[in-house]
Amino acid sequence: MSSPFHISPFDLVELERNESFCTMREQLRRQECGMERPSFCAGHRLSCTTAEQETFRLHRDIIHTLLVPLFLINHQAERTASRALPSQKGAEPERVFRGEARSAFAWLNCILTEEHDWYLKARCPACIVEHVLHSEPTIRFVTVASQLAGARSGFQCWLNALETAVCEDPFWGEAFWPDIEERASRLTDGVRQLVRQCYELTATMENPHASTKASPVYANRSASCTIPLKPSSFARKQVRLTREEQRYRSSLWNFPEMRQPLAGCTTATQSRRRSLTS
Protein backbone atom coordinates (compact mmCIF):
# COMPACT_ATOMS: atom_id res chain seq x y z
CA MET A 1 0.00 0.00 0.00
CA SER A 2 1.51 3.29 -1.07
CA SER A 3 0.87 6.91 -0.10
CA PRO A 4 -1.62 8.83 -2.28
CA PHE A 5 0.91 11.68 -2.43
CA HIS A 6 4.07 11.89 -4.50
CA ILE A 7 7.15 14.05 -3.89
CA SER A 8 10.00 14.06 -6.42
CA PRO A 9 13.63 13.58 -5.34
CA PHE A 10 14.31 17.21 -6.37
CA ASP A 11 11.46 18.47 -4.18
CA LEU A 12 12.74 16.40 -1.28
CA VAL A 13 16.14 18.07 -1.57
CA GLU A 14 14.41 21.46 -1.39
CA LEU A 15 12.40 20.38 1.65
CA GLU A 16 15.52 19.21 3.44
CA ARG A 17 16.88 22.74 3.20
CA ASN A 18 13.93 23.98 5.25
CA GLU A 19 14.94 24.31 8.90
CA SER A 20 11.37 24.02 10.18
CA PHE A 21 10.81 20.76 8.36
CA CYS A 22 14.09 19.31 9.57
CA THR A 23 13.26 20.28 13.15
CA MET A 24 9.89 18.57 12.90
CA ARG A 25 11.38 15.43 11.34
CA GLU A 26 13.91 15.10 14.14
CA GLN A 27 11.27 15.61 16.81
CA LEU A 28 8.97 12.97 15.32
CA ARG A 29 11.88 10.57 14.84
CA ARG A 30 12.81 10.85 18.50
CA GLN A 31 9.21 10.41 19.53
CA GLU A 32 8.87 7.29 17.40
CA CYS A 33 12.09 5.83 18.81
CA GLY A 34 10.68 6.27 22.31
CA MET A 35 7.39 4.50 21.60
CA GLU A 36 6.89 1.13 23.27
CA ARG A 37 4.53 -0.09 20.53
CA PRO A 38 5.18 -0.16 16.77
CA SER A 39 4.46 3.18 15.15
CA PHE A 40 2.47 1.62 12.30
CA CYS A 41 -0.88 -0.01 12.97
CA ALA A 42 -1.24 -3.74 12.35
CA GLY A 43 -2.89 -3.24 8.98
CA HIS A 44 -0.18 -0.98 7.59
CA ARG A 45 2.65 -3.06 9.06
CA LEU A 46 1.41 -5.99 7.00
CA SER A 47 0.44 -4.16 3.82
CA CYS A 48 3.35 -1.69 3.45
CA THR A 49 6.91 -2.43 2.46
CA THR A 50 9.77 -0.81 4.35
CA ALA A 51 10.17 1.75 1.56
CA GLU A 52 6.45 2.56 1.61
CA GLN A 53 6.57 3.05 5.37
CA GLU A 54 9.44 5.51 4.98
CA THR A 55 7.42 7.42 2.39
CA PHE A 56 4.46 7.58 4.78
CA ARG A 57 6.79 8.92 7.48
CA LEU A 58 8.06 11.62 5.13
CA HIS A 59 4.55 12.69 4.18
CA ARG A 60 3.41 12.63 7.81
CA ASP A 61 6.31 14.93 8.71
CA ILE A 62 5.31 17.37 5.97
CA ILE A 63 1.71 17.42 7.19
CA HIS A 64 2.80 18.03 10.78
CA THR A 65 5.06 20.89 9.73
CA LEU A 66 2.36 22.54 7.64
CA LEU A 67 -0.36 22.36 10.31
CA VAL A 68 1.70 23.90 13.13
CA PRO A 69 1.11 27.53 12.03
CA LEU A 70 -2.67 27.07 11.81
CA PHE A 71 -2.78 25.63 15.31
CA LEU A 72 -0.68 28.49 16.65
CA ILE A 73 -2.69 31.14 14.81
CA ASN A 74 -5.88 29.79 16.36
CA HIS A 75 -4.22 29.59 19.77
CA GLN A 76 -3.06 33.20 19.57
CA ALA A 77 -6.42 34.40 18.22
CA GLU A 78 -8.22 32.79 21.16
CA ARG A 79 -5.87 34.46 23.61
CA THR A 80 -6.27 37.81 21.88
CA ALA A 81 -10.06 37.49 21.94
CA SER A 82 -9.98 36.54 25.62
CA ARG A 83 -7.92 39.63 26.43
CA ALA A 84 -10.20 41.87 24.39
CA LEU A 85 -13.35 40.60 26.17
CA PRO A 86 -12.32 40.49 29.86
CA SER A 87 -15.57 41.98 31.17
CA GLN A 88 -18.02 40.54 28.66
CA LYS A 89 -18.79 37.11 30.08
CA GLY A 90 -20.54 34.86 27.62
CA ALA A 91 -19.57 36.98 24.62
CA GLU A 92 -18.71 35.02 21.51
CA PRO A 93 -14.94 35.39 20.98
CA GLU A 94 -15.21 35.52 17.18
CA ARG A 95 -17.03 38.87 17.47
CA VAL A 96 -13.72 40.45 18.40
CA PHE A 97 -12.73 40.05 14.75
CA ARG A 98 -14.34 41.46 11.63
CA GLY A 99 -15.00 40.42 8.05
CA GLU A 100 -13.28 37.35 6.70
CA ALA A 101 -11.08 37.13 9.80
CA ARG A 102 -14.17 36.34 11.88
CA SER A 103 -15.18 33.55 9.50
CA ALA A 104 -11.63 32.17 9.50
CA PHE A 105 -11.51 32.16 13.30
CA ALA A 106 -14.83 30.30 13.54
CA TRP A 107 -13.66 27.81 10.91
CA LEU A 108 -10.36 27.14 12.67
CA ASN A 109 -12.16 26.48 15.95
CA CYS A 110 -14.57 24.13 14.21
CA ILE A 111 -12.04 22.09 12.24
CA LEU A 112 -9.63 21.82 15.17
CA THR A 113 -12.47 20.57 17.38
CA GLU A 114 -13.85 18.12 14.80
CA GLU A 115 -10.41 16.75 13.96
CA HIS A 116 -9.13 16.81 17.54
CA ASP A 117 -8.15 13.13 17.57
CA TRP A 118 -6.43 13.37 14.21
CA TYR A 119 -3.88 16.04 15.06
CA LEU A 120 -3.24 15.50 18.78
CA LYS A 121 -2.26 11.92 19.58
CA ALA A 122 0.68 9.94 18.20
CA ARG A 123 -0.41 7.22 15.80
CA CYS A 124 0.29 5.32 12.60
CA PRO A 125 1.99 7.59 10.01
CA ALA A 126 0.08 5.93 7.17
CA CYS A 127 -3.27 6.52 8.88
CA ILE A 128 -2.37 10.19 9.37
CA VAL A 129 -1.49 10.62 5.71
CA GLU A 130 -4.52 8.75 4.39
CA HIS A 131 -6.86 10.74 6.63
CA VAL A 132 -6.12 13.89 4.62
CA LEU A 133 -8.41 12.60 1.85
CA HIS A 134 -11.00 11.38 4.34
CA SER A 135 -13.35 14.36 4.03
CA GLU A 136 -13.78 17.72 2.35
CA PRO A 137 -12.86 19.65 5.51
CA THR A 138 -9.60 17.76 6.03
CA ILE A 139 -8.60 18.34 2.40
CA ARG A 140 -9.44 22.02 2.76
CA PHE A 141 -7.58 22.20 6.08
CA VAL A 142 -4.35 20.90 4.56
CA THR A 143 -4.89 22.99 1.41
CA VAL A 144 -5.09 26.18 3.48
CA ALA A 145 -1.96 25.17 5.39
CA SER A 146 -0.19 24.48 2.09
CA GLN A 147 -1.26 27.80 0.59
CA LEU A 148 0.01 29.67 3.63
CA ALA A 149 3.33 27.87 3.40
CA GLY A 150 3.61 28.01 -0.39
CA ALA A 151 5.97 30.97 -0.43
CA ARG A 152 8.36 29.30 2.01
CA SER A 153 11.13 27.22 0.49
CA GLY A 154 10.20 23.70 -0.43
CA PHE A 155 6.48 23.50 0.38
CA GLN A 156 4.92 24.38 -2.97
CA CYS A 157 5.52 20.76 -3.92
CA TRP A 158 3.04 19.55 -1.30
CA LEU A 159 0.25 21.75 -2.66
CA ASN A 160 0.92 20.26 -6.10
CA ALA A 161 0.97 16.75 -4.62
CA LEU A 162 -2.32 17.41 -2.84
CA GLU A 163 -3.99 18.60 -6.04
CA THR A 164 -2.79 15.55 -7.94
CA ALA A 165 -3.92 13.17 -5.18
CA VAL A 166 -7.42 14.70 -5.08
CA CYS A 167 -7.77 14.61 -8.86
CA GLU A 168 -6.58 11.00 -9.08
CA ASP A 169 -8.66 9.77 -6.15
CA PRO A 170 -11.63 7.69 -7.39
CA PHE A 171 -13.95 9.21 -4.77
CA TRP A 172 -13.10 12.87 -5.34
CA GLY A 173 -11.87 13.22 -8.92
CA GLU A 174 -10.78 16.18 -11.05
CA ALA A 175 -14.12 18.01 -10.83
CA PHE A 176 -13.75 18.51 -7.09
CA TRP A 177 -10.39 20.27 -6.95
CA PRO A 178 -11.32 23.70 -8.44
CA ASP A 179 -14.07 24.11 -5.85
CA ILE A 180 -11.89 23.14 -2.89
CA GLU A 181 -9.06 25.34 -4.12
CA GLU A 182 -11.35 28.36 -4.41
CA ARG A 183 -12.87 27.82 -0.96
CA ALA A 184 -9.43 27.23 0.55
CA SER A 185 -8.10 30.42 -1.04
CA ARG A 186 -10.86 32.46 0.59
CA LEU A 187 -10.07 30.89 3.94
CA THR A 188 -6.36 31.51 3.44
CA ASP A 189 -7.08 35.21 2.91
CA GLY A 190 -9.26 35.15 6.02
CA VAL A 191 -6.49 33.55 8.08
CA ARG A 192 -4.06 36.24 6.92
CA GLN A 193 -6.56 38.90 7.98
CA LEU A 194 -6.98 37.12 11.31
CA VAL A 195 -3.22 37.30 11.95
CA ARG A 196 -3.20 40.98 11.01
CA GLN A 197 -6.16 41.79 13.27
CA CYS A 198 -4.57 39.91 16.17
CA TYR A 199 -1.52 42.11 15.75
CA GLU A 200 -3.63 45.26 15.64
CA LEU A 201 -5.73 44.28 18.67
CA THR A 202 -2.66 43.35 20.71
CA ALA A 203 -0.94 46.62 19.84
CA THR A 204 -4.07 48.60 20.73
CA MET A 205 -4.52 46.83 24.07
CA GLU A 206 -0.87 47.36 24.99
CA ASN A 207 -0.86 51.00 23.91
CA PRO A 208 -4.43 52.31 23.45
CA HIS A 209 -3.28 55.83 22.51
CA ALA A 210 -0.89 54.81 19.75
CA SER A 211 -2.00 54.43 16.15
CA THR A 212 -1.69 50.90 14.82
CA LYS A 213 -0.59 50.09 11.31
CA ALA A 214 -1.59 46.83 9.67
CA SER A 215 1.22 44.31 9.79
CA PRO A 216 2.21 41.86 7.09
CA VAL A 217 1.24 38.24 7.59
CA TYR A 218 3.29 36.60 10.37
CA ALA A 219 4.82 39.96 11.32
CA ASN A 220 3.69 39.30 14.87
CA ARG A 221 5.62 36.06 15.18
CA SER A 222 6.87 36.98 18.64
CA ALA A 223 3.52 38.24 19.92
CA SER A 224 1.79 37.45 23.18
CA CYS A 225 1.11 33.71 23.02
CA THR A 226 2.68 33.40 26.47
CA ILE A 227 0.66 36.12 28.25
CA PRO A 228 -1.36 34.38 30.98
CA LEU A 229 -5.14 34.76 30.81
CA LYS A 230 -8.31 32.77 31.35
CA PRO A 231 -8.67 30.51 28.30
CA SER A 232 -11.84 30.03 26.28
CA SER A 233 -13.69 26.71 26.31
CA PHE A 234 -11.74 25.43 23.30
CA ALA A 235 -8.44 26.63 24.72
CA ARG A 236 -9.12 24.65 27.89
CA LYS A 237 -9.29 21.51 25.76
CA GLN A 238 -5.78 22.33 24.56
CA VAL A 239 -4.25 23.01 27.97
CA ARG A 240 -2.33 19.76 27.93
CA LEU A 241 -0.38 21.06 24.94
CA THR A 242 1.06 24.07 26.75
CA ARG A 243 4.10 22.40 28.31
CA GLU A 244 5.04 20.65 25.06
CA GLU A 245 4.65 23.91 23.10
CA GLN A 246 6.94 25.74 25.48
CA ARG A 247 9.60 23.03 25.16
CA TYR A 248 9.93 23.65 21.46
CA ARG A 249 9.59 27.46 21.53
CA SER A 250 10.96 29.27 18.52
CA SER A 251 11.69 26.05 16.63
CA LEU A 252 9.35 26.68 13.69
CA TRP A 253 9.26 29.92 11.65
CA ASN A 254 10.10 31.81 14.84
CA PHE A 255 6.64 31.13 16.25
CA PRO A 256 6.85 31.15 20.06
CA GLU A 257 5.55 27.62 20.52
CA MET A 258 5.20 24.32 18.71
CA ARG A 259 2.29 21.94 19.22
CA GLN A 260 2.40 18.21 19.80
CA PRO A 261 2.20 15.81 16.86
CA LEU A 262 -0.96 14.67 15.15
CA ALA A 263 -3.42 12.17 16.40
CA GLY A 264 -4.56 8.55 17.05
CA CYS A 265 -5.12 5.75 14.53
CA THR A 266 -8.00 5.30 12.09
CA THR A 267 -8.49 2.71 9.38
CA ALA A 268 -8.35 3.32 5.65
CA THR A 269 -11.84 1.86 5.30
CA GLN A 270 -13.59 4.71 7.14
CA SER A 271 -16.38 6.33 5.15
CA ARG A 272 -15.51 9.62 3.54
CA ARG A 273 -17.50 12.80 3.92
CA ARG A 274 -17.82 15.61 1.44
CA SER A 275 -18.88 18.12 4.09
CA LEU A 276 -18.39 18.49 7.83
CA THR A 277 -17.64 22.14 8.50
CA SER A 278 -18.57 25.21 6.55
C-alpha positions as CSV (number, residue, x, y, z in Angstrom):
1,M,0.0,0.0,0.0
2,S,1.5,3.3,-1.1
3,S,0.9,6.9,-0.1
4,P,-1.6,8.8,-2.3
5,F,0.9,11.7,-2.4
6,H,4.1,11.9,-4.5
7,I,7.2,14.0,-3.9
8,S,10.0,14.1,-6.4
9,P,13.6,13.6,-5.3
10,F,14.3,17.2,-6.4
11,D,11.5,18.5,-4.2
12,L,12.7,16.4,-1.3
13,V,16.1,18.1,-1.6
14,E,14.4,21.5,-1.4
15,L,12.4,20.4,1.6
16,E,15.5,19.2,3.4
17,R,16.9,22.7,3.2
18,N,13.9,24.0,5.3
19,E,14.9,24.3,8.9
20,S,11.4,24.0,10.2
21,F,10.8,20.8,8.4
22,C,14.1,19.3,9.6
23,T,13.3,20.3,13.2
24,M,9.9,18.6,12.9
25,R,11.4,15.4,11.3
26,E,13.9,15.1,14.1
27,Q,11.3,15.6,16.8
28,L,9.0,13.0,15.3
29,R,11.9,10.6,14.8
30,R,12.8,10.8,18.5
31,Q,9.2,10.4,19.5
32,E,8.9,7.3,17.4
33,C,12.1,5.8,18.8
34,G,10.7,6.3,22.3
35,M,7.4,4.5,21.6
36,E,6.9,1.1,23.3
37,R,4.5,-0.1,20.5
38,P,5.2,-0.2,16.8
39,S,4.5,3.2,15.1
40,F,2.5,1.6,12.3
41,C,-0.9,0.0,13.0
42,A,-1.2,-3.7,12.3
43,G,-2.9,-3.2,9.0
44,H,-0.2,-1.0,7.6
45,R,2.7,-3.1,9.1
46,L,1.4,-6.0,7.0
47,S,0.4,-4.2,3.8
48,C,3.4,-1.7,3.5
49,T,6.9,-2.4,2.5
50,T,9.8,-0.8,4.3
51,A,10.2,1.7,1.6
52,E,6.4,2.6,1.6
53,Q,6.6,3.0,5.4
54,E,9.4,5.5,5.0
55,T,7.4,7.4,2.4
56,F,4.5,7.6,4.8
57,R,6.8,8.9,7.5
58,L,8.1,11.6,5.1
59,H,4.5,12.7,4.2
60,R,3.4,12.6,7.8
61,D,6.3,14.9,8.7
62,I,5.3,17.4,6.0
63,I,1.7,17.4,7.2
64,H,2.8,18.0,10.8
65,T,5.1,20.9,9.7
66,L,2.4,22.5,7.6
67,L,-0.4,22.4,10.3
68,V,1.7,23.9,13.1
69,P,1.1,27.5,12.0
70,L,-2.7,27.1,11.8
71,F,-2.8,25.6,15.3
72,L,-0.7,28.5,16.6
73,I,-2.7,31.1,14.8
74,N,-5.9,29.8,16.4
75,H,-4.2,29.6,19.8
76,Q,-3.1,33.2,19.6
77,A,-6.4,34.4,18.2
78,E,-8.2,32.8,21.2
79,R,-5.9,34.5,23.6
80,T,-6.3,37.8,21.9
81,A,-10.1,37.5,21.9
82,S,-10.0,36.5,25.6
83,R,-7.9,39.6,26.4
84,A,-10.2,41.9,24.4
85,L,-13.3,40.6,26.2
86,P,-12.3,40.5,29.9
87,S,-15.6,42.0,31.2
88,Q,-18.0,40.5,28.7
89,K,-18.8,37.1,30.1
90,G,-20.5,34.9,27.6
91,A,-19.6,37.0,24.6
92,E,-18.7,35.0,21.5
93,P,-14.9,35.4,21.0
94,E,-15.2,35.5,17.2
95,R,-17.0,38.9,17.5
96,V,-13.7,40.5,18.4
97,F,-12.7,40.1,14.7
98,R,-14.3,41.5,11.6
99,G,-15.0,40.4,8.1
100,E,-13.3,37.3,6.7
101,A,-11.1,37.1,9.8
102,R,-14.2,36.3,11.9
103,S,-15.2,33.5,9.5
104,A,-11.6,32.2,9.5
105,F,-11.5,32.2,13.3
106,A,-14.8,30.3,13.5
107,W,-13.7,27.8,10.9
108,L,-10.4,27.1,12.7
109,N,-12.2,26.5,15.9
110,C,-14.6,24.1,14.2
111,I,-12.0,22.1,12.2
112,L,-9.6,21.8,15.2
113,T,-12.5,20.6,17.4
114,E,-13.9,18.1,14.8
115,E,-10.4,16.8,14.0
116,H,-9.1,16.8,17.5
117,D,-8.2,13.1,17.6
118,W,-6.4,13.4,14.2
119,Y,-3.9,16.0,15.1
120,L,-3.2,15.5,18.8
121,K,-2.3,11.9,19.6
122,A,0.7,9.9,18.2
123,R,-0.4,7.2,15.8
124,C,0.3,5.3,12.6
125,P,2.0,7.6,10.0
126,A,0.1,5.9,7.2
127,C,-3.3,6.5,8.9
128,I,-2.4,10.2,9.4
129,V,-1.5,10.6,5.7
130,E,-4.5,8.7,4.4
131,H,-6.9,10.7,6.6
132,V,-6.1,13.9,4.6
133,L,-8.4,12.6,1.9
134,H,-11.0,11.4,4.3
135,S,-13.3,14.4,4.0
136,E,-13.8,17.7,2.3
137,P,-12.9,19.7,5.5
138,T,-9.6,17.8,6.0
139,I,-8.6,18.3,2.4
140,R,-9.4,22.0,2.8
141,F,-7.6,22.2,6.1
142,V,-4.3,20.9,4.6
143,T,-4.9,23.0,1.4
144,V,-5.1,26.2,3.5
145,A,-2.0,25.2,5.4
146,S,-0.2,24.5,2.1
147,Q,-1.3,27.8,0.6
148,L,0.0,29.7,3.6
149,A,3.3,27.9,3.4
150,G,3.6,28.0,-0.4
151,A,6.0,31.0,-0.4
152,R,8.4,29.3,2.0
153,S,11.1,27.2,0.5
154,G,10.2,23.7,-0.4
155,F,6.5,23.5,0.4
156,Q,4.9,24.4,-3.0
157,C,5.5,20.8,-3.9
158,W,3.0,19.6,-1.3
159,L,0.3,21.8,-2.7
160,N,0.9,20.3,-6.1
161,A,1.0,16.8,-4.6
162,L,-2.3,17.4,-2.8
163,E,-4.0,18.6,-6.0
164,T,-2.8,15.5,-7.9
165,A,-3.9,13.2,-5.2
166,V,-7.4,14.7,-5.1
167,C,-7.8,14.6,-8.9
168,E,-6.6,11.0,-9.1
169,D,-8.7,9.8,-6.2
170,P,-11.6,7.7,-7.4
171,F,-14.0,9.2,-4.8
172,W,-13.1,12.9,-5.3
173,G,-11.9,13.2,-8.9
174,E,-10.8,16.2,-11.0
175,A,-14.1,18.0,-10.8
176,F,-13.8,18.5,-7.1
177,W,-10.4,20.3,-6.9
178,P,-11.3,23.7,-8.4
179,D,-14.1,24.1,-5.8
180,I,-11.9,23.1,-2.9
181,E,-9.1,25.3,-4.1
182,E,-11.4,28.4,-4.4
183,R,-12.9,27.8,-1.0
184,A,-9.4,27.2,0.6
185,S,-8.1,30.4,-1.0
186,R,-10.9,32.5,0.6
187,L,-10.1,30.9,3.9
188,T,-6.4,31.5,3.4
189,D,-7.1,35.2,2.9
190,G,-9.3,35.2,6.0
191,V,-6.5,33.6,8.1
192,R,-4.1,36.2,6.9
193,Q,-6.6,38.9,8.0
194,L,-7.0,37.1,11.3
195,V,-3.2,37.3,12.0
196,R,-3.2,41.0,11.0
197,Q,-6.2,41.8,13.3
198,C,-4.6,39.9,16.2
199,Y,-1.5,42.1,15.8
200,E,-3.6,45.3,15.6
201,L,-5.7,44.3,18.7
202,T,-2.7,43.4,20.7
203,A,-0.9,46.6,19.8
204,T,-4.1,48.6,20.7
205,M,-4.5,46.8,24.1
206,E,-0.9,47.4,25.0
207,N,-0.9,51.0,23.9
208,P,-4.4,52.3,23.4
209,H,-3.3,55.8,22.5
210,A,-0.9,54.8,19.7
211,S,-2.0,54.4,16.2
212,T,-1.7,50.9,14.8
213,K,-0.6,50.1,11.3
214,A,-1.6,46.8,9.7
215,S,1.2,44.3,9.8
216,P,2.2,41.9,7.1
217,V,1.2,38.2,7.6
218,Y,3.3,36.6,10.4
219,A,4.8,40.0,11.3
220,N,3.7,39.3,14.9
221,R,5.6,36.1,15.2
222,S,6.9,37.0,18.6
223,A,3.5,38.2,19.9
224,S,1.8,37.5,23.2
225,C,1.1,33.7,23.0
226,T,2.7,33.4,26.5
227,I,0.7,36.1,28.2
228,P,-1.4,34.4,31.0
229,L,-5.1,34.8,30.8
230,K,-8.3,32.8,31.4
231,P,-8.7,30.5,28.3
232,S,-11.8,30.0,26.3
233,S,-13.7,26.7,26.3
234,F,-11.7,25.4,23.3
235,A,-8.4,26.6,24.7
236,R,-9.1,24.7,27.9
237,K,-9.3,21.5,25.8
238,Q,-5.8,22.3,24.6
239,V,-4.3,23.0,28.0
240,R,-2.3,19.8,27.9
241,L,-0.4,21.1,24.9
242,T,1.1,24.1,26.7
243,R,4.1,22.4,28.3
244,E,5.0,20.7,25.1
245,E,4.7,23.9,23.1
246,Q,6.9,25.7,25.5
247,R,9.6,23.0,25.2
248,Y,9.9,23.7,21.5
249,R,9.6,27.5,21.5
250,S,11.0,29.3,18.5
251,S,11.7,26.0,16.6
252,L,9.3,26.7,13.7
253,W,9.3,29.9,11.7
254,N,10.1,31.8,14.8
255,F,6.6,31.1,16.3
256,P,6.9,31.2,20.1
257,E,5.5,27.6,20.5
258,M,5.2,24.3,18.7
259,R,2.3,21.9,19.2
260,Q,2.4,18.2,19.8
261,P,2.2,15.8,16.9
262,L,-1.0,14.7,15.2
263,A,-3.4,12.2,16.4
264,G,-4.6,8.5,17.0
265,C,-5.1,5.7,14.5
266,T,-8.0,5.3,12.1
267,T,-8.5,2.7,9.4
268,A,-8.4,3.3,5.7
269,T,-11.8,1.9,5.3
270,Q,-13.6,4.7,7.1
271,S,-16.4,6.3,5.2
272,R,-15.5,9.6,3.5
273,R,-17.5,12.8,3.9
274,R,-17.8,15.6,1.4
275,S,-18.9,18.1,4.1
276,L,-18.4,18.5,7.8
277,T,-17.6,22.1,8.5
278,S,-18.6,25.2,6.6
